[in-house]
Amino acid sequence: MGEDNSRSIELDVDDLERFKLRYSLGQDDGRGSKHFLRIKVTEGAVSSRQLTEIARLSDEYGRGKAWITDRQSIQLHWIEGRHAPEIFSRLEEIGFTTDKCGQAYPAPGYGDVRNICACPVAGYEKGEKIDVRPLVKEMNDFFIGNEDFLDMPKKFKISISACEIDCVRSQMQDLGLFTIERERRPGFGAVIGGSLGVAQPGAVIGKPLNVFIEPDEVFEVAKNMAEIHRDHSSTESVAKARFKQLVREWGVEKIRSKLEEKLGRKLERLKYSGPEVSGREHVGVQEQKDGNFYINIPVLGGGLSSEQLRRAAEIAEEYGSGDLRTTPYQNLILLNVAEESLDGALTELKKTGLSVEGSRLRWESVGCASDFCASSPEYHPKAVAREIIEHLEKNVGKELEDYRMKIGVSGCPRDCGLKGPSDIGLLGASTGNDGVGSEEYRLYIGGRFGADPRFSKALDGERSVDDIKIMIRTLVEKSLEEEHDDFQELWKELSSQELKEIAELEVEGKWEEKKST
Ligand code: SF4
């Protein structure tokens, strides 16, 4: 077979039958990649054996690179269509499928249930109220390859979180389930119709369904909500086909009534605005509830080499139980490391370029994959996020280590890089010819999910990355000077105009002068 110069994928009839419901390639448009492969890592759970095979696939077909996505999948690029049957076969052998990735289709349809985001340390996290793993499994067993849910008007995103960290970001999901208590009874609350993208009606924070869902009702609620999307979301145009548009048109009350009509019973009412999110995160080394430890490795932007994947798998095997997890912040976790094995594991990880040192910004910041994407391939958001964090760590120092702030960098308004819900957001504004140094971004401030959710707001016009990192540093220094440990404290105390004036001080060379007055 000759060189693959088109986007078409050749499958024989048997392969087509075997793979059509569970496997597909997505369309790329940057860095010379025509297709990507998004491996659905259910529950974010990947064994050392599976990770080693993914490393091999990456070597053979993906130029030795892999990316963890914000839905805990693992993505390879530079995949050629002619290799699809071999790759799908090998994924099937290790028990993985792929997302359906219907973004290349210009009309509504081909929407599947995307990888269900779940707390990566479910079953291990000390503060969790419910171990959600059986619930996630039940949903995955039902939705994956289920023909009834593969041609919805558009994709449907579900998350379920087990503790007050809500690292799955419930409020940007079509259906975000989060743990909540009613009279000391743990169950779930739900937010619906959240999304950061540009499809109508634009970026929306998920709205509270205001019901209490018993753990044994979760599957039914998820199934019926997906059916409501499938049967009632618009098929008129792609722009109107997301579930958030139906939530906008119908309102929460009508959606809830429809859900209850389908369930054949009323759900218990409970008022909330969203998940109560604490300041705690799954950062670095944390003790599990069984006394072992997990190591959360920050992979800023989610990009790893095949060698790093392979070594992470070996280290997990040697020092832990061989179980790993991918996280919604695109990081990688090694589970079940005994206290006496921690030093050895951390040393080996560091040698592999997987250091667990640095500020918590490294675990909680995101940059989109713009350079592979048709929307804005000229931006380098992952590199920009890294550059800002390194600048802050170098110049602010130790005080930054436990400072609470999230940075999100996106190439375009689809906002895969989470500019909207981040304390500090950057949105691509214009590009130059010399990579990161010549790109310009618009700076946004103040976004946060949780009980008082809001999207960040534009602070300023277009700025170079060099200016922006100085502006962010000045704001952080001001906040630390006020003895804050959370960026939101500064945001709440000052108006946008005041924040802008402070941010510009150092760019104008006046910050030191101002500090000494
Ligand atoms: S935010 Fe835009 S540029 Fe970045 S990955 Fe998403 S669609 Fe592409």
Boltz pocket constraint, residues with backbone or C-beta under 6 A from the ligand:
constraints:
  - pocket:
      binder: B
      contacts: [[A, 368], [A, 369], [A, 370], [A, 373], [A, 374], [A, 375], [A, 376], [A, 377], [A, 410], [A, 411], [A, 412], [A, 413], [A, 414], [A, 415], [A, 416], [A, 417]]
      max_distance: 6.0
